Amino acid sequence: MLTNIIPKLPMRDKSLTKEFYLTQLGFKDIGSHDFEGYLLIKKDNVEIHFFEFNGLDPKENYGQVYIRTNNIENLYQSMLDNKTEIHPNGTLKTQPWGQKEFALLDPDNNLLTFGQIIE
C-alpha cells in the first residue's frame, strides 16, 4: 500500500536552497543530522528532499512539484507579503481544469506550483 510521496529535487548550493525554503516559504529543516549534499525540509504535511547537483544548469532544470493547499488565497498573499518572487506566468488564477493556482521558481529553477481545487 502506498502511503506518501516525497519529491527529491536538485540543488547546487545547500545553504542557498535552505535559506530560500526556510525564509521565503516557511519550511523547517527536519534533518536530524546535517548530511553533506542532502537537505530535508517540511511544512505542514509537505516534505521535500534535495540532493546536491553541482553541475546543474538552472536553465536546463525541469524539476517540478505540484503542492495542494486548502487556502490558496492566504498562501498567495503570504508569499506576496514576504516578497517571494512569483513566476511571471504563474500569478494566482483559476485554471480551466478546476484549480486555482500560482507558481514560483526556487534558486535552481525547480518549479513549485501551488493549487487548490475549486468547489
Jmol script that loads the backbone (N, CA, C; Angstrom):
load data "model"
ATOM      1  N   MET A   1       0.841  -1.178   0.000  1.00  0.00           N
ATOM      2  CA  MET A   1       0.000   0.000   0.000  1.00  0.00           C
ATOM      3  C   MET A   1       0.886   1.241   0.000  1.00  0.00           C
ATOM      4  N   LEU A   2       0.606   2.180  -0.878  1.00  0.00           N
ATOM      5  CA  LEU A   2       1.331   3.442  -0.926  1.00  0.00           C
ATOM      6  C   LEU A   2       0.764   4.383   0.122  1.00  0.00           C
ATOM      7  N   THR A   3       1.623   5.102   0.811  1.00  0.00           N
ATOM      8  CA  THR A   3       1.141   5.986   1.870  1.00  0.00           C
ATOM      9  C   THR A   3       1.549   7.445   1.715  1.00  0.00           C
ATOM     10  N   ASN A   4       2.580   7.722   0.932  1.00  0.00           N
ATOM     11  CA  ASN A   4       3.062   9.096   0.842  1.00  0.00           C
ATOM     12  C   ASN A   4       4.040   9.206  -0.321  1.00  0.00           C
ATOM     13  N   ILE A   5       4.288  10.415  -0.753  1.00  0.00           N
ATOM     14  CA  ILE A   5       5.319  10.657  -1.759  1.00  0.00           C
ATOM     15  C   ILE A   5       6.141  11.861  -1.311  1.00  0.00           C
ATOM     16  N   ILE A   6       7.450  11.743  -1.483  1.00  0.00           N
ATOM     17  CA  ILE A   6       8.352  12.833  -1.118  1.00  0.00           C
ATOM     18  C   ILE A   6       9.227  13.109  -2.331  1.00  0.00           C
ATOM     19  N   PRO A   7       9.020  14.248  -2.974  1.00  0.00           N
ATOM     20  CA  PRO A   7       9.850  14.571  -4.135  1.00  0.00           C
ATOM     21  C   PRO A   7      11.293  14.851  -3.720  1.00  0.00           C
ATOM     22  N   LYS A   8      12.209  14.524  -4.623  1.00  0.00           N
ATOM     23  CA  LYS A   8      13.632  14.830  -4.449  1.00  0.00           C
ATOM     24  C   LYS A   8      14.028  15.724  -5.614  1.00  0.00           C
ATOM     25  N   LEU A   9      14.487  16.928  -5.287  1.00  0.00           N
ATOM     26  CA  LEU A   9      14.832  17.915  -6.299  1.00  0.00           C
ATOM     27  C   LEU A   9      16.319  18.234  -6.248  1.00  0.00           C
ATOM     28  N   PRO A  10      16.890  18.640  -7.371  1.00  0.00           N
ATOM     29  CA  PRO A  10      18.302  19.001  -7.380  1.00  0.00           C
ATOM     30  C   PRO A  10      18.542  20.394  -6.809  1.00  0.00           C
ATOM     31  N   MET A  11      19.730  20.561  -6.220  1.00  0.00           N
ATOM     32  CA  MET A  11      20.157  21.880  -5.724  1.00  0.00           C
ATOM     33  C   MET A  11      21.652  22.015  -5.997  1.00  0.00           C
ATOM     34  N   ARG A  12      22.078  23.237  -6.222  1.00  0.00           N
ATOM     35  CA  ARG A  12      23.506  23.491  -6.428  1.00  0.00           C
ATOM     36  C   ARG A  12      24.184  23.906  -5.142  1.00  0.00           C
ATOM     37  N   ASP A  13      23.483  24.623  -4.289  1.00  0.00           N
ATOM     38  CA  ASP A  13      24.073  25.204  -3.093  1.00  0.00           C
ATOM     39  C   ASP A  13      23.118  24.970  -1.917  1.00  0.00           C
ATOM     40  N   LYS A  14      23.502  24.084  -1.031  1.00  0.00           N
ATOM     41  CA  LYS A  14      22.629  23.700   0.083  1.00  0.00           C
ATOM     42  C   LYS A  14      22.235  24.898   0.946  1.00  0.00           C
ATOM     43  N   SER A  15      23.182  25.758   1.269  1.00  0.00           N
ATOM     44  CA  SER A  15      22.864  26.887   2.144  1.00  0.00           C
ATOM     45  C   SER A  15      21.897  27.854   1.471  1.00  0.00           C
ATOM     46  N   LEU A  16      22.044  28.086   0.178  1.00  0.00           N
ATOM     47  CA  LEU A  16      21.132  28.965  -0.563  1.00  0.00           C
ATOM     48  C   LEU A  16      19.726  28.356  -0.641  1.00  0.00           C
ATOM     49  N   THR A  17      19.660  27.076  -0.933  1.00  0.00           N
ATOM     50  CA  THR A  17      18.369  26.383  -1.010  1.00  0.00           C
ATOM     51  C   THR A  17      17.681  26.384   0.346  1.00  0.00           C
ATOM     52  N   LYS A  18      18.434  26.073   1.367  1.00  0.00           N
ATOM     53  CA  LYS A  18      17.884  26.046   2.729  1.00  0.00           C
ATOM     54  C   LYS A  18      17.363  27.429   3.124  1.00  0.00           C
ATOM     55  N   GLU A  19      18.135  28.456   2.865  1.00  0.00           N
ATOM     56  CA  GLU A  19      17.734  29.831   3.188  1.00  0.00           C
ATOM     57  C   GLU A  19      16.437  30.205   2.471  1.00  0.00           C
ATOM     58  N   PHE A  20      16.341  29.878   1.188  1.00  0.00           N
ATOM     59  CA  PHE A  20      15.151  30.211   0.404  1.00  0.00           C
ATOM     60  C   PHE A  20      13.912  29.531   0.976  1.00  0.00           C
ATOM     61  N   TYR A  21      13.984  28.233   1.184  1.00  0.00           N
ATOM     62  CA  TYR A  21      12.801  27.493   1.631  1.00  0.00           C
ATOM     63  C   TYR A  21      12.412  27.836   3.067  1.00  0.00           C
ATOM     64  N   LEU A  22      13.387  28.057   3.936  1.00  0.00           N
ATOM     65  CA  LEU A  22      13.063  28.381   5.321  1.00  0.00           C
ATOM     66  C   LEU A  22      12.593  29.830   5.456  1.00  0.00           C
ATOM     67  N   THR A  23      13.282  30.758   4.815  1.00  0.00           N
ATOM     68  CA  THR A  23      12.963  32.178   4.962  1.00  0.00           C
ATOM     69  C   THR A  23      11.804  32.627   4.084  1.00  0.00           C
ATOM     70  N   GLN A  24      11.842  32.269   2.812  1.00  0.00           N
ATOM     71  CA  GLN A  24      10.826  32.736   1.872  1.00  0.00           C
ATOM     72  C   GLN A  24       9.527  31.945   1.926  1.00  0.00           C
ATOM     73  N   LEU A  25       9.631  30.615   2.146  1.00  0.00           N
ATOM     74  CA  LEU A  25       8.442  29.775   2.051  1.00  0.00           C
ATOM     75  C   LEU A  25       7.967  29.213   3.385  1.00  0.00           C
ATOM     76  N   GLY A  26       8.730  29.405   4.448  1.00  0.00           N
ATOM     77  CA  GLY A  26       8.280  28.982   5.771  1.00  0.00           C
ATOM     78  C   GLY A  26       8.432  27.509   6.089  1.00  0.00           C
ATOM     79  N   PHE A  27       9.282  26.806   5.352  1.00  0.00           N
ATOM     80  CA  PHE A  27       9.549  25.402   5.663  1.00  0.00           C
ATOM     81  C   PHE A  27      10.485  25.313   6.862  1.00  0.00           C
ATOM     82  N   LYS A  28      10.614  24.115   7.429  1.00  0.00           N
ATOM     83  CA  LYS A  28      11.543  23.855   8.520  1.00  0.00           C
ATOM     84  C   LYS A  28      12.513  22.770   8.102  1.00  0.00           C
ATOM     85  N   ASP A  29      13.738  22.883   8.548  1.00  0.00           N
ATOM     86  CA  ASP A  29      14.749  21.857   8.312  1.00  0.00           C
ATOM     87  C   ASP A  29      14.434  20.691   9.239  1.00  0.00           C
ATOM     88  N   ILE A  30      14.218  19.508   8.691  1.00  0.00           N
ATOM     89  CA  ILE A  30      13.884  18.353   9.520  1.00  0.00           C
ATOM     90  C   ILE A  30      14.991  17.309   9.548  1.00  0.00           C
ATOM     91  N   GLY A  31      16.142  17.652   8.987  1.00  0.00           N
ATOM     92  CA  GLY A  31      17.256  16.712   9.037  1.00  0.00           C
ATOM     93  C   GLY A  31      17.784  16.617  10.457  1.00  0.00           C
ATOM     94  N   SER A  32      17.759  15.417  11.023  1.00  0.00           N
ATOM     95  CA  SER A  32      18.260  15.257  12.391  1.00  0.00           C
ATOM     96  C   SER A  32      19.780  15.371  12.434  1.00  0.00           C
ATOM     97  N   HIS A  33      20.409  15.209  11.282  1.00  0.00           N
ATOM     98  CA  HIS A  33      21.853  15.393  11.136  1.00  0.00           C
ATOM     99  C   HIS A  33      22.068  16.256   9.900  1.00  0.00           C
ATOM    100  N   ASP A  34      23.180  16.931   9.847  1.00  0.00           N
ATOM    101  CA  ASP A  34      23.492  17.749   8.679  1.00  0.00           C
ATOM    102  C   ASP A  34      24.215  16.874   7.668  1.00  0.00           C
ATOM    103  N   PHE A  35      23.449  16.224   6.800  1.00  0.00           N
ATOM    104  CA  PHE A  35      24.037  15.348   5.801  1.00  0.00           C
ATOM    105  C   PHE A  35      24.657  16.188   4.690  1.00  0.00           C
ATOM    106  N   GLU A  36      25.883  15.889   4.367  1.00  0.00           N
ATOM    107  CA  GLU A  36      26.564  16.617   3.303  1.00  0.00           C
ATOM    108  C   GLU A  36      25.864  16.361   1.968  1.00  0.00           C
ATOM    109  N   GLY A  37      25.510  17.442   1.300  1.00  0.00           N
ATOM    110  CA  GLY A  37      24.913  17.326  -0.020  1.00  0.00           C
ATOM    111  C   GLY A  37      23.461  16.878  -0.026  1.00  0.00           C
ATOM    112  N   TYR A  38      22.791  16.909   1.122  1.00  0.00           N
ATOM    113  CA  TYR A  38      21.398  16.479   1.184  1.00  0.00           C
ATOM    114  C   TYR A  38      20.651  17.372   2.163  1.00  0.00           C
ATOM    115  N   LEU A  39      19.406  17.705   1.832  1.00  0.00           N
ATOM    116  CA  LEU A  39      18.596  18.588   2.656  1.00  0.00           C
ATOM    117  C   LEU A  39      17.181  18.030   2.744  1.00  0.00           C
ATOM    118  N   LEU A  40      16.618  18.040   3.955  1.00  0.00           N
ATOM    119  CA  LEU A  40      15.253  17.585   4.190  1.00  0.00           C
ATOM    120  C   LEU A  40      14.477  18.730   4.821  1.00  0.00           C
ATOM    121  N   ILE A  41      13.357  19.109   4.198  1.00  0.00           N
ATOM    122  CA  ILE A  41      12.545  20.203   4.725  1.00  0.00           C
ATOM    123  C   ILE A  41      11.083  19.771   4.786  1.00  0.00           C
ATOM    124  N   LYS A  42      10.306  20.483   5.621  1.00  0.00           N
ATOM    125  CA  LYS A  42       8.891  20.148   5.760  1.00  0.00           C
ATOM    126  C   LYS A  42       8.105  21.384   6.173  1.00  0.00           C
ATOM    127  N   LYS A  43       6.874  21.467   5.662  1.00  0.00           N
ATOM    128  CA  LYS A  43       5.917  22.486   6.082  1.00  0.00           C
ATOM    129  C   LYS A  43       4.548  21.827   6.070  1.00  0.00           C
ATOM    130  N   ASP A  44       3.871  21.888   7.199  1.00  0.00           N
ATOM    131  CA  ASP A  44       2.577  21.221   7.343  1.00  0.00           C
ATOM    132  C   ASP A  44       2.758  19.740   6.982  1.00  0.00           C
ATOM    133  N   ASN A  45       2.037  19.243   5.971  1.00  0.00           N
ATOM    134  CA  ASN A  45       2.149  17.835   5.579  1.00  0.00           C
ATOM    135  C   ASN A  45       3.000  17.624   4.329  1.00  0.00           C
ATOM    136  N   VAL A  46       3.724  18.653   3.912  1.00  0.00           N
ATOM    137  CA  VAL A  46       4.528  18.566   2.695  1.00  0.00           C
ATOM    138  C   VAL A  46       6.006  18.463   3.058  1.00  0.00           C
ATOM    139  N   GLU A  47       6.634  17.411   2.570  1.00  0.00           N
ATOM    140  CA  GLU A  47       8.067  17.191   2.796  1.00  0.00           C
ATOM    141  C   GLU A  47       8.752  17.142   1.434  1.00  0.00           C
ATOM    142  N   ILE A  48       9.885  17.823   1.325  1.00  0.00           N
ATOM    143  CA  ILE A  48      10.683  17.820   0.095  1.00  0.00           C
ATOM    144  C   ILE A  48      12.125  17.533   0.479  1.00  0.00           C
ATOM    145  N   HIS A  49      12.785  16.698  -0.310  1.00  0.00           N
ATOM    146  CA  HIS A  49      14.204  16.418  -0.128  1.00  0.00           C
ATOM    147  C   HIS A  49      14.967  17.018  -1.311  1.00  0.00           C
ATOM    148  N   PHE A  50      16.202  17.401  -1.054  1.00  0.00           N
ATOM    149  CA  PHE A  50      17.073  17.959  -2.089  1.00  0.00           C
ATOM    150  C   PHE A  50      18.396  17.215  -2.089  1.00  0.00           C
ATOM    151  N   PHE A  51      18.932  16.981  -3.269  1.00  0.00           N
ATOM    152  CA  PHE A  51      20.242  16.362  -3.405  1.00  0.00           C
ATOM    153  C   PHE A  51      21.160  17.333  -4.138  1.00  0.00           C
ATOM    154  N   GLU A  52      22.416  17.341  -3.731  1.00  0.00           N
ATOM    155  CA  GLU A  52      23.383  18.253  -4.338  1.00  0.00           C
ATOM    156  C   GLU A  52      23.718  17.795  -5.754  1.00  0.00           C
ATOM    157  N   PHE A  53      23.665  18.739  -6.671  1.00  0.00           N
ATOM    158  CA  PHE A  53      23.984  18.500  -8.074  1.00  0.00           C
ATOM    159  C   PHE A  53      24.769  19.725  -8.535  1.00  0.00           C
ATOM    160  N   ASN A  54      26.070  19.699  -8.286  1.00  0.00           N
ATOM    161  CA  ASN A  54      26.925  20.855  -8.567  1.00  0.00           C
ATOM    162  C   ASN A  54      26.930  21.262 -10.034  1.00  0.00           C
ATOM    163  N   GLY A  55      26.795  20.306 -10.933  1.00  0.00           N
ATOM    164  CA  GLY A  55      26.834  20.600 -12.362  1.00  0.00           C
ATOM    165  C   GLY A  55      25.493  21.019 -12.949  1.00  0.00           C
ATOM    166  N   LEU A  56      24.517  21.244 -12.101  1.00  0.00           N
ATOM    167  CA  LEU A  56      23.183  21.607 -12.581  1.00  0.00           C
ATOM    168  C   LEU A  56      23.208  22.959 -13.282  1.00  0.00           C
ATOM    169  N   ASP A  57      22.674  22.994 -14.481  1.00  0.00           N
ATOM    170  CA  ASP A  57      22.459  24.249 -15.191  1.00  0.00           C
ATOM    171  C   ASP A  57      20.998  24.621 -14.975  1.00  0.00           C
ATOM    172  N   PRO A  58      20.715  25.659 -14.176  1.00  0.00           N
ATOM    173  CA  PRO A  58      19.328  26.001 -13.878  1.00  0.00           C
ATOM    174  C   PRO A  58      18.456  26.191 -15.115  1.00  0.00           C
ATOM    175  N   LYS A  59      19.055  26.635 -16.211  1.00  0.00           N
ATOM    176  CA  LYS A  59      18.280  26.846 -17.433  1.00  0.00           C
ATOM    177  C   LYS A  59      17.849  25.520 -18.065  1.00  0.00           C
ATOM    178  N   GLU A  60      18.474  24.418 -17.627  1.00  0.00           N
ATOM    179  CA  GLU A  60      18.122  23.096 -18.148  1.00  0.00           C
ATOM    180  C   GLU A  60      17.478  22.219 -17.083  1.00  0.00           C
ATOM    181  N   ASN A  61      17.050  22.821 -15.986  1.00  0.00           N
ATOM    182  CA  ASN A  61      16.427  22.062 -14.907  1.00  0.00           C
ATOM    183  C   ASN A  61      14.911  22.046 -15.114  1.00  0.00           C
ATOM    184  N   TYR A  62      14.363  20.846 -15.140  1.00  0.00           N
ATOM    185  CA  TYR A  62      12.927  20.692 -15.324  1.00  0.00           C
ATOM    186  C   TYR A  62      12.250  20.108 -14.091  1.00  0.00           C
ATOM    187  N   GLY A  63      12.892  20.252 -12.924  1.00  0.00           N
ATOM    188  CA  GLY A  63      12.295  19.770 -11.682  1.00  0.00           C
ATOM    189  C   GLY A  63      11.012  20.531 -11.390  1.00  0.00           C
ATOM    190  N   GLN A  64       9.964  19.780 -11.047  1.00  0.00           N
ATOM    191  CA  GLN A  64       8.669  20.397 -10.776  1.00  0.00           C
ATOM    192  C   GLN A  64       7.958  19.653  -9.655  1.00  0.00           C
ATOM    193  N   VAL A  65       7.224  20.403  -8.844  1.00  0.00           N
ATOM    194  CA  VAL A  65       6.403  19.827  -7.792  1.00  0.00           C
ATOM    195  C   VAL A  65       5.070  20.559  -7.788  1.00  0.00           C
ATOM    196  N   TYR A  66       3.983  19.808  -7.668  1.00  0.00           N
ATOM    197  CA  TYR A  66       2.651  20.397  -7.530  1.00  0.00           C
ATOM    198  C   TYR A  66       2.229  20.181  -6.086  1.00  0.00           C
ATOM    199  N   ILE A  67       1.950  21.275  -5.389  1.00  0.00           N
ATOM    200  CA  ILE A  67       1.620  21.210  -3.963  1.00  0.00           C
ATOM    201  C   ILE A  67       0.185  21.687  -3.770  1.00  0.00           C
ATOM    202  N   ARG A  68      -0.635  20.829  -3.215  1.00  0.00           N
ATOM    203  CA  ARG A  68      -2.031  21.202  -2.944  1.00  0.00           C
ATOM    204  C   ARG A  68      -2.133  21.956  -1.627  1.00  0.00           C
ATOM    205  N   THR A  69      -3.071  22.878  -1.591  1.00  0.00           N
ATOM    206  CA  THR A  69      -3.342  23.654  -0.394  1.00  0.00           C
ATOM    207  C   THR A  69      -4.855  23.776  -0.213  1.00  0.00           C
ATOM    208  N   ASN A  70      -5.275  24.094   0.997  1.00  0.00           N
ATOM    209  CA  ASN A  70      -6.701  24.287   1.230  1.00  0.00           C
ATOM    210  C   ASN A  70      -7.047  25.757   1.473  1.00  0.00           C
ATOM    211  N   ASN A  71      -6.037  26.644   1.279  1.00  0.00           N
ATOM    212  CA  ASN A  71      -6.285  28.073   1.444  1.00  0.00           C
ATOM    213  C   ASN A  71      -5.337  28.856   0.532  1.00  0.00           C
ATOM    214  N   ILE A  72      -5.573  28.743  -0.750  1.00  0.00           N
ATOM    215  CA  ILE A  72      -4.671  29.322  -1.749  1.00  0.00           C
ATOM    216  C   ILE A  72      -4.578  30.837  -1.650  1.00  0.00           C
ATOM    217  N   GLU A  73      -5.678  31.483  -1.337  1.00  0.00           N
ATOM    218  CA  GLU A  73      -5.680  32.948  -1.252  1.00  0.00           C
ATOM    219  C   GLU A  73      -4.721  33.431  -0.156  1.00  0.00           C
ATOM    220  N   ASN A  74      -4.826  32.840   1.018  1.00  0.00           N
ATOM    221  CA  ASN A  74      -3.939  33.243   2.126  1.00  0.00           C
ATOM    222  C   ASN A  74      -2.486  32.893   1.845  1.00  0.00           C
ATOM    223  N   LEU A  75      -2.256  31.716   1.253  1.00  0.00           N
ATOM    224  CA  LEU A  75      -0.892  31.319   0.933  1.00  0.00           C
ATOM    225  C   LEU A  75      -0.277  32.286  -0.070  1.00  0.00           C
ATOM    226  N   TYR A  76      -1.026  32.613  -1.102  1.00  0.00           N
ATOM    227  CA  TYR A  76      -0.542  33.548  -2.117  1.00  0.00           C
ATOM    228  C   TYR A  76      -0.237  34.911  -1.494  1.00  0.00           C
ATOM    229  N   GLN A  77      -1.134  35.400  -0.662  1.00  0.00           N
ATOM    230  CA  GLN A  77      -0.918  36.701  -0.020  1.00  0.00           C
ATOM    231  C   GLN A  77       0.301  36.665   0.891  1.00  0.00           C
ATOM    232  N   SER A  78       0.507  35.552   1.585  1.00  0.00           N
ATOM    233  CA  SER A  78       1.683  35.449   2.458  1.00  0.00           C
ATOM    234  C   SER A  78       2.973  35.473   1.640  1.00  0.00           C
ATOM    235  N   MET A  79       2.942  34.891   0.445  1.00  0.00           N
ATOM    236  CA  MET A  79       4.114  34.935  -0.441  1.00  0.00           C
ATOM    237  C   MET A  79       4.377  36.383  -0.875  1.00  0.00           C
ATOM    238  N   LEU A  80       3.323  37.087  -1.243  1.00  0.00           N
ATOM    239  CA  LEU A  80       3.482  38.488  -1.652  1.00  0.00           C
ATOM    240  C   LEU A  80       3.982  39.333  -0.481  1.00  0.00           C
ATOM    241  N   ASP A  81       3.406  39.123   0.702  1.00  0.00           N
ATOM    242  CA  ASP A  81       3.827  39.877   1.888  1.00  0.00           C
ATOM    243  C   ASP A  81       5.292  39.626   2.227  1.00  0.00           C
ATOM    244  N   ASN A  82       5.756  38.410   1.941  1.00  0.00           N
ATOM    245  CA  ASN A  82       7.135  38.027   2.235  1.00  0.00           C
ATOM    246  C   ASN A  82       8.084  38.400   1.092  1.00  0.00           C
ATOM    247  N   LYS A  83       7.517  39.046   0.061  1.00  0.00           N
ATOM    248  CA  LYS A  83       8.276  39.473  -1.112  1.00  0.00           C
ATOM    249  C   LYS A  83       8.913  38.297  -1.858  1.00  0.00           C
ATOM    250  N   THR A  84       8.228  37.153  -1.832  1.00  0.00           N
ATOM    251  CA  THR A  84       8.659  35.991  -2.602  1.00  0.00           C
ATOM    252  C   THR A  84       8.296  36.236  -4.055  1.00  0.00           C
ATOM    253  N   GLU A  85       9.242  36.038  -4.935  1.00  0.00           N
ATOM    254  CA  GLU A  85       9.026  36.313  -6.356  1.00  0.00           C
ATOM    255  C   GLU A  85       8.138  35.243  -6.974  1.00  0.00           C
ATOM    256  N   ILE A  86       6.998  35.655  -7.481  1.00  0.00           N
ATOM    257  CA  ILE A  86       6.064  34.771  -8.174  1.00  0.00           C
ATOM    258  C   ILE A  86       6.485  34.701  -9.642  1.00  0.00           C
ATOM    259  N   HIS A  87       6.378  33.524 -10.237  1.00  0.00           N
ATOM    260  CA  HIS A  87       6.741  33.367 -11.651  1.00  0.00           C
ATOM    261  C   HIS A  87       5.884  34.315 -12.490  1.00  0.00           C
ATOM    262  N   PRO A  88       6.480  35.014 -13.466  1.00  0.00           N
ATOM    263  CA  PRO A  88       5.714  35.970 -14.280  1.00  0.00           C
ATOM    264  C   PRO A  88       4.489  35.353 -14.955  1.00  0.00           C
ATOM    265  N   ASN A  89       4.568  34.070 -15.298  1.00  0.00           N
ATOM    266  CA  ASN A  89       3.432  33.388 -15.912  1.00  0.00           C
ATOM    267  C   ASN A  89       2.630  32.586 -14.885  1.00  0.00           C
ATOM    268  N   GLY A  90       2.922  32.797 -13.600  1.00  0.00           N
ATOM    269  CA  GLY A  90       2.309  31.969 -12.578  1.00  0.00           C
ATOM    270  C   GLY A  90       1.553  32.723 -11.508  1.00  0.00           C
ATOM    271  N   THR A  91       1.034  33.899 -11.824  1.00  0.00           N
ATOM    272  CA  THR A  91       0.249  34.623 -10.823  1.00  0.00           C
ATOM    273  C   THR A  91      -1.035  33.851 -10.526  1.00  0.00           C
ATOM    274  N   LEU A  92      -1.622  34.141  -9.402  1.00  0.00           N
ATOM    275  CA  LEU A  92      -2.818  33.428  -8.962  1.00  0.00           C
ATOM    276  C   LEU A  92      -3.953  33.579  -9.971  1.00  0.00           C
ATOM    277  N   LYS A  93      -4.441  32.440 -10.437  1.00  0.00           N
ATOM    278  CA  LYS A  93      -5.569  32.470 -11.379  1.00  0.00           C
ATOM    279  C   LYS A  93      -6.304  31.136 -11.353  1.00  0.00           C
ATOM    280  N   THR A  94      -7.533  31.188 -11.808  1.00  0.00           N
ATOM    281  CA  THR A  94      -8.353  29.979 -11.928  1.00  0.00           C
ATOM    282  C   THR A  94      -8.074  29.346 -13.282  1.00  0.00           C
ATOM    283  N   GLN A  95      -7.751  28.062 -13.250  1.00  0.00           N
ATOM    284  CA  GLN A  95      -7.416  27.329 -14.472  1.00  0.00           C
ATOM    285  C   GLN A  95      -8.647  26.598 -15.002  1.00  0.00           C
ATOM    286  N   PRO A  96      -8.665  26.312 -16.305  1.00  0.00           N
ATOM    287  CA  PRO A  96      -9.816  25.618 -16.898  1.00  0.00           C
ATOM    288  C   PRO A  96     -10.026  24.206 -16.339  1.00  0.00           C
ATOM    289  N   TRP A  97      -8.997  23.638 -15.731  1.00  0.00           N
ATOM    290  CA  TRP A  97      -9.105  22.272 -15.195  1.00  0.00           C
ATOM    291  C   TRP A  97      -9.607  22.241 -13.750  1.00  0.00           C
ATOM    292  N   GLY A  98     -10.167  23.356 -13.284  1.00  0.00           N
ATOM    293  CA  GLY A  98     -10.816  23.368 -11.986  1.00  0.00           C
ATOM    294  C   GLY A  98      -9.902  23.581 -10.800  1.00  0.00           C
ATOM    295  N   GLN A  99      -8.767  24.206 -11.024  1.00  0.00           N
ATOM    296  CA  GLN A  99      -7.828  24.509  -9.960  1.00  0.00           C
ATOM    297  C   GLN A  99      -7.579  26.014  -9.925  1.00  0.00           C
ATOM    298  N   LYS A 100      -7.359  26.536  -8.748  1.00  0.00           N
ATOM    299  CA  LYS A 100      -6.856  27.899  -8.587  1.00  0.00           C
ATOM    300  C   LYS A 100      -5.384  27.713  -8.246  1.00  0.00           C
ATOM    301  N   GLU A 101      -4.484  28.362  -9.008  1.00  0.00           N
ATOM    302  CA  GLU A 101      -3.056  28.065  -8.903  1.00  0.00           C
ATOM    303  C   GLU A 101      -2.193  29.314  -8.977  1.00  0.00           C
ATOM    304  N   PHE A 102      -0.974  29.168  -8.446  1.00  0.00           N
ATOM    305  CA  PHE A 102       0.119  30.102  -8.706  1.00  0.00           C
ATOM    306  C   PHE A 102       1.412  29.317  -8.665  1.00  0.00           C
ATOM    307  N   ALA A 103       2.482  29.910  -9.200  1.00  0.00           N
ATOM    308  CA  ALA A 103       3.746  29.180  -9.304  1.00  0.00           C
ATOM    309  C   ALA A 103       4.929  30.108  -9.058  1.00  0.00           C
ATOM    310  N   LEU A 104       6.020  29.494  -8.634  1.00  0.00           N
ATOM    311  CA  LEU A 104       7.276  30.221  -8.448  1.00  0.00           C
ATOM    312  C   LEU A 104       8.442  29.287  -8.713  1.00  0.00           C
ATOM    313  N   LEU A 105       9.616  29.875  -8.896  1.00  0.00           N
ATOM    314  CA  LEU A 105      10.842  29.113  -9.118  1.00  0.00           C
ATOM    315  C   LEU A 105      11.745  29.267  -7.908  1.00  0.00           C
ATOM    316  N   ASP A 106      12.396  28.180  -7.523  1.00  0.00           N
ATOM    317  CA  ASP A 106      13.379  28.272  -6.447  1.00  0.00           C
ATOM    318  C   ASP A 106      14.731  28.680  -7.042  1.00  0.00           C
ATOM    319  N   PRO A 107      15.777  28.822  -6.243  1.00  0.00           N
ATOM    320  CA  PRO A 107      17.062  29.298  -6.770  1.00  0.00           C
ATOM    321  C   PRO A 107      17.673  28.422  -7.865  1.00  0.00           C
ATOM    322  N   ASP A 108      17.223  27.168  -7.981  1.00  0.00           N
ATOM    323  CA  ASP A 108      17.758  26.269  -9.007  1.00  0.00           C
ATOM    324  C   ASP A 108      16.776  26.022 -10.144  1.00  0.00           C
ATOM    325  N   ASN A 109      15.746  26.858 -10.215  1.00  0.00           N
ATOM    326  CA  ASN A 109      14.706  26.774 -11.243  1.00  0.00           C
ATOM    327  C   ASN A 109      13.805  25.554 -11.109  1.00  0.00           C
ATOM    328  N   ASN A 110      13.716  24.972  -9.918  1.00  0.00           N
ATOM    329  CA  ASN A 110      12.688  23.971  -9.675  1.00  0.00           C
ATOM    330  C   ASN A 110      11.364  24.724  -9.610  1.00  0.00           C
ATOM    331  N   LEU A 111      10.381  24.282 -10.384  1.00  0.00           N
ATOM    332  CA  LEU A 111       9.084  24.942 -10.434  1.00  0.00           C
ATOM    333  C   LEU A 111       8.176  24.394  -9.343  1.00  0.00           C
ATOM    334  N   LEU A 112       7.682  25.285  -8.490  1.00  0.00           N
ATOM    335  CA  LEU A 112       6.727  24.927  -7.449  1.00  0.00           C
ATOM    336  C   LEU A 112       5.387  25.522  -7.832  1.00  0.00           C
ATOM    337  N   THR A 113       4.406  24.674  -8.073  1.00  0.00           N
ATOM    338  CA  THR A 113       3.056  25.132  -8.373  1.00  0.00           C
ATOM    339  C   THR A 113       2.178  24.786  -7.196  1.00  0.00           C
ATOM    340  N   PHE A 114       1.449  25.771  -6.696  1.00  0.00           N
ATOM    341  CA  PHE A 114       0.543  25.588  -5.571  1.00  0.00           C
ATOM    342  C   PHE A 114      -0.874  25.643  -6.126  1.00  0.00           C
ATOM    343  N   GLY A 115      -1.721  24.702  -5.718  1.00  0.00           N
ATOM    344  CA  GLY A 115      -3.062  24.665  -6.259  1.00  0.00           C
ATOM    345  C   GLY A 115      -4.113  24.239  -5.255  1.00  0.00           C
ATOM    346  N   GLN A 116      -5.319  24.718  -5.502  1.00  0.00           N
ATOM    347  CA  GLN A 116      -6.477  24.350  -4.691  1.00  0.00           C
ATOM    348  C   GLN A 116      -7.625  23.998  -5.625  1.00  0.00           C
ATOM    349  N   ILE A 117      -8.288  22.900  -5.318  1.00  0.00           N
ATOM    350  CA  ILE A 117      -9.469  22.500  -6.099  1.00  0.00           C
ATOM    351  C   ILE A 117     -10.583  23.522  -5.857  1.00  0.00           C
ATOM    352  N   ILE A 118     -11.220  23.938  -6.935  1.00  0.00           N
ATOM    353  CA  ILE A 118     -12.344  24.869  -6.833  1.00  0.00           C
ATOM    354  C   ILE A 118     -13.620  24.045  -6.708  1.00  0.00           C
ATOM    355  N   GLU A 119     -14.369  24.345  -5.677  1.00  0.00           N
ATOM    356  CA  GLU A 119     -15.602  23.581  -5.458  1.00  0.00           C
ATOM    357  C   GLU A 119     -16.811  24.448  -5.614  1.00  0.00           C
TER     358      GLU A 119
END
end "model"
wireframe off; spacefill off
backbone 0.3
color backbone group
